[in-house]
Amino acid sequence: MNPVWIIDDDRSIRWVFEKALTREGISFKTFSSAEDALTALRSSSPQVVVSDIRMPGASGLVLLQTLKEKIPHMPVIIMTAYSDLESAVSAFQGGAFEYLPKPFDVDHAIELIRRALDESTRSSEQTSTAETMPDLLGQAPAMQEVFRAVGRLSQSHATVLITGESGTGKELVARALHRHSPRASKPFIAINTAAIPKDLLESELFGHERGAFTGAQQMRRGRFEQADGGTFFLDEIGDMPADLQTRLLRVLSDGQFYRIGGHQPIGANVRVIAATHQDLEARVKQNLFREDLFHRLNVIRLRLPSLRERGEDIPILARHFLQKSAKELGVDTKRLSDTAMQFLQRQDFPGNVRQLENICHWLTVMALGQIIEIKDLPPELLKTGADSAETSRWYTLLEREAATMLARGETGIMDALTRQFEKSLITRALQHTGGRRIEAANLLGIGRNTLTRKVQELGLDNRGPLDDSD
């Protein structure tokens, strides 16, 4: 395990931690400034960091930002004064694990460090597990085509546009493209443009200089800089504001950008992968998305199929997600019965793979037995399934009738079943409207003359009074 780093310009504070951590048998290193710690970070890394917030030179918040960029899951404890509420809030917003108010109780400080060490170990195990588990699964032809495309693009630096419904796994494909590319050793930075307020998005993308606007107390590197040499994934690109579309186009065209308030161009050695669930061509026609940016992004396009298009993959995905949830929660893996699996395969899954994963996580937590039956599925899914089953019942009956007629060797099956279908449908519509043909025709979506002709052809004239007026 890596050591705990203590960073404080106050020698007495460092001495207190040295004594307490030695007594507890916890390895450590101490630094008198953020700059010293950042220099050491080039050749080694800590398990947990405890840093003062106010020090000569770079502050603890600047250190926190850098650490979160380089080691995102590492816990950082920020030390601050009781009265310094603003700094405490800033620390939490910057991703601090906890803050330790001064003056502090030594036992409380050690307890915090032990909690942070446990969290660091757990995060490392989860990351390792995630790396050994396959991200993309599927035997359906549509998914095999996606896998082949990722393979063909493995040595490419080309811009890729990933399209598909929400929940189909667009970010997983983007990560796979990065992992199998020459840029795999460099950062993969992802941002959802729809999830960040417009006023903050520009700074998030391009960074800002100190004093560029009110509250910009420190220079901040944007995501493009963080992704230098690697891959930048822009999710929900269709929601990007028009003015930022222009700036993004300039980066893709020139390979350079400026921080907000900056005057020095910064090179962008970044592969861009964009994704959207929207029809970008339609948004271009509606003047909601720049056509020139669309063509810049649409170099290679990958379309991800919905789960409805790959129903044969539901069993393998469900088993994978049940195993994944069981590992995360430290419990035994549950299994879907054959009937429950068949039930899942008949669902529409508007939320696609993400919805299936959420269902499997719910089942791992909530289902009572190890074998999951239909009755154990989430109530909202059972309701949707019941509605779907009611709708599909007549399909089943129609298929059964067709199979019987075929087995008997009958001919003219299409005409016979079509007449039966039309007769039932028109009869029901006329009963519903009390015999008013114009109203029935409107409900059926056909013309009045067509309805009259079919009533005569199907011999429905003698089934009761038909009112030709409304």
C-alpha positions in Angstrom: 0.0 0.0 0.0 1.2 3.5 -0.9 1.9 6.0 2.0 -0.3 8.7 3.3 0.9 12.2 2.3 0.7 15.0 4.8 1.0 18.5 3.3 1.2 21.5 5.6 3.5 24.5 5.9 3.2 24.4 9.7 6.0 22.2 11.1 4.1 21.5 14.4 1.1 20.0 12.4 3.4 17.8 10.4 5.1 16.6 13.7 1.7 15.7 15.3 0.8 13.6 12.2 4.3 12.0 12.1 4.0 10.8 15.8 0.3 9.6 15.4 0.8 7.7 12.1 4.0 6.1 13.4 2.1 4.9 16.5 -0.6 3.5 14.3 1.8 1.7 11.9 0.7 3.7 8.9 3.4 4.6 6.4 3.6 8.3 5.5 5.4 11.2 3.8 5.3 14.8 4.8 5.7 17.9 2.6 5.9 21.6 3.6 4.2 22.9 0.4 1.9 21.8 -2.4 4.7 22.4 -4.9 6.9 19.8 -3.2 4.0 17.3 -3.2 3.3 17.9 -6.9 7.0 17.4 -7.7 6.9 14.1 -5.9 3.8 13.1 -7.7 5.8 12.7 -10.9 7.6 9.7 -9.6 5.3 8.3 -6.9 1.7 8.3 -5.8 0.0 8.4 -2.4 -2.9 6.2 -1.1 -4.5 9.1 0.8 -3.6 12.8 1.0 -4.2 15.2 3.9 -3.5 18.8 3.0 -3.9 22.2 4.5 -6.0 24.6 2.4 -4.0 27.8 3.0 -0.3 27.6 2.4 2.3 29.9 0.8 2.4 29.3 -3.0 -0.2 26.9 -4.4 -3.2 26.3 -2.2 -4.7 23.0 -1.0 -7.6 23.5 -3.5 -5.1 23.8 -6.4 -3.4 20.6 -5.2 -6.9 18.9 -4.8 -7.7 19.8 -8.5 -4.5 18.4 -9.8 -4.8 15.2 -7.7 -8.3 14.6 -8.9 -7.2 15.0 -12.5 -4.4 12.5 -12.1 -5.8 10.1 -9.6 -9.6 10.6 -9.6 -10.5 7.9 -7.0 -7.9 8.8 -4.4 -9.4 10.3 -1.2 -8.1 13.8 -0.3 -8.8 15.2 3.2 -8.6 19.0 3.4 -7.7 20.8 6.6 -9.3 24.1 7.2 -10.2 26.5 10.1 -13.7 26.4 11.7 -14.6 29.8 10.4 -13.5 29.1 6.8 -16.9 27.8 5.6 -16.3 29.0 2.0 -13.1 27.0 1.8 -14.9 23.9 3.2 -17.6 24.2 0.6 -15.0 24.7 -2.2 -13.2 21.6 -1.0 -16.3 19.4 -1.2 -17.2 20.8 -4.6 -13.7 20.0 -5.8 -14.1 16.4 -4.8 -12.6 16.3 -1.3 -13.3 13.1 0.7 -13.7 15.0 4.0 -12.5 18.2 5.6 -10.7 18.3 9.0 -11.3 21.5 10.9 -8.5 23.0 12.9 -7.7 22.7 15.7 -8.4 19.0 15.4 -8.5 16.0 17.7 -5.7 13.6 16.8 -7.8 10.5 17.3 -10.5 11.9 15.0 -7.9 12.7 12.4 -6.5 9.2 12.5 -10.1 7.8 12.2 -10.7 9.9 9.1 -7.4 8.7 7.6 -8.3 5.0 8.3 -11.8 5.6 6.6 -10.0 7.2 3.7 -7.6 4.2 3.4 -10.5 1.8 3.4 -12.3 3.8 0.7 -9.1 3.9 -1.4 -8.6 0.1 -1.2 -12.3 -0.5 -2.0 -12.1 1.9 -5.0 -9.0 0.1 -6.3 -10.7 -3.3 -6.0 -13.7 -2.1 -7.9 -11.6 -0.6 -10.6 -9.7 -3.8 -10.9 -12.9 -5.8 -11.1 -14.3 -3.4 -13.7 -11.2 -3.8 -15.8 -11.5 -7.6 -15.8 -15.2 -7.6 -16.7 -16.1 -7.2 -20.4 -17.7 -3.9 -21.1 -19.5 -4.8 -24.3 -21.4 -8.1 -24.7 -23.5 -9.3 -27.5 -24.0 -12.1 -30.0 -26.6 -10.3 -32.2 -25.5 -9.5 -35.7 -25.9 -5.8 -35.1 -23.6 -5.9 -32.1 -21.1 -8.1 -34.0 -20.9 -5.4 -36.6 -20.1 -2.8 -33.8 -17.3 -5.1 -32.6 -15.9 -5.4 -36.1 -16.0 -1.6 -36.5 -14.1 -1.1 -33.2 -11.5 -3.6 -34.4 -11.1 -1.8 -37.8 -10.7 1.5 -36.0 -8.2 0.2 -33.5 -5.2 1.9 -35.1 -7.1 5.0 -36.3 -7.1 8.5 -35.0 -10.3 9.4 -36.9 -13.1 11.3 -35.4 -16.1 9.0 -34.6 -19.8 9.9 -34.2 -21.7 7.3 -32.2 -25.5 7.4 -32.5 -28.2 5.4 -30.8 -31.0 5.6 -28.2 -30.3 6.6 -24.6 -29.0 3.6 -22.7 -27.5 1.6 -25.6 -23.9 1.9 -24.3 -22.4 4.8 -26.3 -19.8 5.7 -23.7 -18.8 2.0 -23.4 -18.1 2.0 -27.1 -16.2 5.2 -26.9 -14.0 3.8 -24.1 -13.4 0.6 -26.1 -12.3 2.7 -29.1 -9.9 4.5 -26.8 -8.6 1.4 -25.0 -7.8 -0.3 -28.3 -6.2 2.8 -29.9 -2.6 4.0 -30.0 -3.8 6.6 -27.4 -4.7 4.0 -24.8 -1.9 5.1 -22.4 -3.2 8.7 -22.4 -6.3 10.1 -20.7 -9.8 9.3 -21.6 -11.9 12.3 -20.7 -15.7 12.2 -20.9 -18.2 15.1 -20.6 -22.0 15.2 -21.0 -22.7 18.5 -22.7 -26.4 18.3 -21.8 -25.7 17.9 -18.0 -23.7 21.1 -17.6 -25.3 24.5 -17.5 -24.5 26.6 -20.6 -22.7 29.3 -18.5 -20.3 26.7 -17.1 -19.8 24.6 -20.2 -17.3 26.8 -21.9 -15.0 26.9 -18.9 -15.4 23.2 -18.5 -14.3 22.5 -22.1 -11.6 25.1 -22.5 -10.6 26.2 -19.0 -10.0 29.8 -17.9 -7.2 32.1 -16.8 -7.1 33.6 -13.4 -9.3 36.7 -13.2 -11.1 35.9 -16.5 -14.5 36.4 -14.7 -15.9 36.9 -11.2 -14.9 33.9 -9.1 -12.0 32.8 -11.3 -9.4 33.0 -8.5 -7.1 30.4 -10.1 -6.2 29.3 -13.6 -8.1 26.2 -14.5 -7.3 23.7 -17.2 -10.2 22.6 -19.3 -11.2 19.1 -20.4 -9.4 19.6 -23.8 -6.1 20.2 -22.0 -6.7 17.3 -19.6 -7.3 15.0 -22.6 -4.0 16.0 -24.3 -2.6 13.1 -26.2 -5.7 11.0 -25.5 -9.4 10.9 -26.3 -12.1 13.4 -25.5 -15.7 12.0 -25.5 -18.4 14.5 -26.0 -21.7 12.9 -25.0 -25.1 14.3 -26.1 -23.3 16.6 -28.6 -26.7 17.5 -30.1 -27.5 19.6 -27.1 -24.4 21.8 -27.3 -25.2 25.6 -27.4 -24.7 27.3 -30.8 -21.8 29.5 -29.7 -19.9 26.6 -28.3 -20.5 24.6 -31.5 -18.6 27.4 -33.2 -15.7 27.1 -30.8 -15.6 23.3 -31.1 -15.6 23.6 -34.9 -12.5 25.9 -34.6 -10.7 23.4 -32.4 -11.4 20.6 -34.8 -10.3 22.7 -37.8 -7.3 24.5 -36.4 -6.2 22.1 -33.6 -5.9 25.0 -31.2 -8.0 26.8 -28.7 -7.8 29.6 -26.1 -8.7 29.4 -22.4 -11.4 32.0 -21.4 -9.5 35.2 -20.8 -6.4 33.8 -22.5 -4.3 35.2 -25.3 -1.9 32.3 -25.9 -3.2 29.5 -28.3 -3.0 26.0 -26.8 -2.5 22.9 -29.1 -5.2 20.2 -28.9 -3.6 16.9 -29.6 -6.9 15.1 -28.9 -9.0 12.5 -30.7 -12.7 13.5 -30.5 -15.5 10.9 -30.2 -19.0 12.4 -30.1 -22.3 10.7 -29.3 -26.0 11.6 -29.5 -29.4 10.0 -29.3 -30.8 12.7 -31.5 -31.2 12.9 -35.3 -28.4 15.4 -36.1 -29.4 15.7 -39.8 -32.8 16.8 -38.7 -31.3 19.3 -36.2 -29.1 20.7 -39.0 -32.3 21.3 -41.1 -33.9 23.0 -38.1 -30.8 25.3 -37.8 -30.2 23.8 -34.3 -26.9 22.3 -35.2 -24.1 23.6 -37.4 -23.9 21.7 -40.7 -20.1 22.3 -41.0 -19.6 20.9 -37.4 -21.8 17.9 -38.2 -19.6 17.0 -41.2 -16.5 17.5 -39.1 -17.9 15.0 -36.5 -19.4 12.6 -39.0 -16.2 11.2 -40.3 -16.9 7.6 -39.1 -20.4 6.9 -37.8 -21.2 4.0 -35.5 -24.9 3.2 -34.9 -25.7 1.2 -31.7 -28.8 -1.0 -31.9 -31.5 -0.7 -29.3 -32.1 -3.7 -27.0 -35.3 -4.3 -28.9 -33.2 -5.1 -32.0 -31.0 -7.6 -30.1 -33.4 -9.6 -28.0 -31.2 -12.7 -28.2 -28.6 -10.8 -26.2 -30.8 -10.2 -23.2 -29.9 -13.6 -21.4 -26.2 -13.0 -21.6 -26.5 -9.4 -20.6 -28.8 -10.2 -17.7 -26.5 -12.9 -16.4 -23.5 -10.5 -16.7 -25.4 -7.7 -14.8 -26.5 -10.1 -12.0 -22.9 -11.2 -11.5 -21.7 -7.6 -11.6 -24.2 -6.5 -9.0 -23.5 -9.5 -6.8 -19.8 -8.7 -6.8 -20.4 -5.0 -6.0 -22.7 -5.9 -3.1 -20.7 -8.9 -1.8 -23.6 -11.4 -2.1 -24.2 -14.6 -4.0 -25.3 -14.3 -7.7 -29.0 -14.7 -8.3 -30.4 -16.5 -11.4 -33.4 -15.9 -13.6 -35.7 -18.8 -14.2 -36.4 -19.8 -17.8 -39.9 -18.3 -17.6 -38.6 -15.0 -16.1 -35.9 -14.8 -18.8 -38.5 -15.3 -21.5 -40.7 -12.6 -19.9 -37.7 -10.2 -20.1 -37.1 -11.0 -23.7 -40.6 -10.0 -24.6 -40.3 -6.5 -23.1 -39.7 -3.3 -25.1 -36.9 -1.8 -22.8 -37.3 1.9 -23.7 -34.2 2.5 -21.5 -32.3 -0.2 -23.3 -29.2 -1.9 -21.8 -29.1 0.7 -18.9 -32.6 -0.2 -18.0 -31.8 -3.9 -18.0 -28.8 -3.3 -15.8 -30.9 -1.3 -13.3 -33.5 -4.1 -13.2 -30.7 -6.7 -12.4 -29.3 -4.5 -9.7 -32.9 -4.1 -8.2 -33.3 -7.9 -8.3 -30.0 -8.5 -6.6 -31.1 -6.2 -3.7 -34.9 -6.9 -3.5 -35.6 -10.4 -4.8 -36.0 -12.9 -1.9 -34.7 -16.2 -3.4 -31.7 -17.2 -5.4 -33.9 -18.2 -8.3 -35.8 -15.2 -9.7 -39.4 -15.9 -11.0 -41.7 -13.6 -12.9 -43.5 -12.6 -9.6 -40.1 -11.3 -8.3 -39.6 -8.8 -11.1 -40.1 -5.1 -10.4 -43.8 -4.1 -10.1 -43.6 -1.5 -12.9 -42.1 -4.1 -15.2 -44.9 -6.5 -14.4 -47.5 -3.9 -15.2 -45.9 -3.0 -18.5 -45.5 -6.7 -19.3 -49.2 -7.3 -18.6 -50.2 -4.5 -20.9 -47.8 -5.8 -23.5 -49.1 -9.4 -23.1 -52.7 -8.2 -23.6 -51.7 -6.4 -26.8 -49.8 -9.3 -28.2 -52.3 -12.0 -27.3 -54.2 -11.5 -30.6 -50.9 -11.9 -32.5 -50.4 -15.3 -30.8 -53.9 -16.3 -31.7 -53.5 -15.2 -35.3 -50.2 -17.1 -35.6 -51.8 -20.2 -34.1 -54.8 -20.0 -36.6 -52.4 -19.5 -39.5 -50.3 -22.6 -38.4 -53.5 -24.7 -38.2 -54.6 -23.7 -41.7 -51.1 -24.4 -43.1 -51.0 -27.8 -41.4 -54.4 -28.6 -43.1 -52.9 -27.7 -46.5 -55.4 -24.9 -47.0 -54.9 -22.3 -49.7 -56.0 -18.7 -49.9 -55.0 -18.2 -46.3 -54.0 -14.6 -46.6 -57.4 -13.6 -48.1 -59.4 -15.6 -45.6 -57.6 -14.2 -42.6 -57.6 -10.7 -43.9 -61.4 -10.8 -44.5 -61.9 -12.2 -41.0 -59.6 -9.5 -39.5 -61.4 -6.7 -41.4 -64.9 -8.0 -40.5 -64.1 -8.1 -36.8 -62.4 -4.7 -36.8 -65.2 -2.9 -38.8 -68.0 -4.6 -36.7 -66.4 -3.4 -33.5 -65.9 0.1 -34.8 -69.5 0.4 -35.9 -70.7 -1.0 -32.6 -68.6 1.6 -30.8 -70.0 4.5 -32.9 -73.6 3.2 -32.8 -73.5 2.6 -36.6 -72.3 6.0 -37.6 -70.1 5.2 -40.6 -68.3 8.5 -40.9 -67.2 8.4 -37.3 -66.2 4.8 -37.6 -64.2 5.5 -40.7 -62.3 8.3 -39.0 -61.4 6.1 -36.0 -60.2 3.3 -38.3 -58.2 5.8 -40.4 -59.9 4.9 -43.7 -62.3 6.9 -46.0 -66.1 6.7 -45.7 -66.4 5.3 -49.2 -63.9 2.6 -48.4 -65.8 1.7 -45.3 -69.1 1.5 -47.2 -67.5 -0.7 -49.9 -66.0 -3.1 -47.3 -69.3 -3.3 -45.4 -71.0 -4.5 -48.7 -68.1 -6.8 -49.6 -68.0 -8.4 -46.2 -71.8 -8.8 -45.9 -72.2 -6.6 -42.9 -75.3 -4.7 -44.2 -77.7 -7.1 -42.5 -76.0 -6.8 -39.1 -78.1 -3.8 -38.0 -79.0 -0.2 -38.9 -76.1 1.8 -40.3 -76.4 5.6 -40.0 -74.8 7.5 -42.8 -75.0 10.8 -41.0 -73.2 12.2 -38.0 
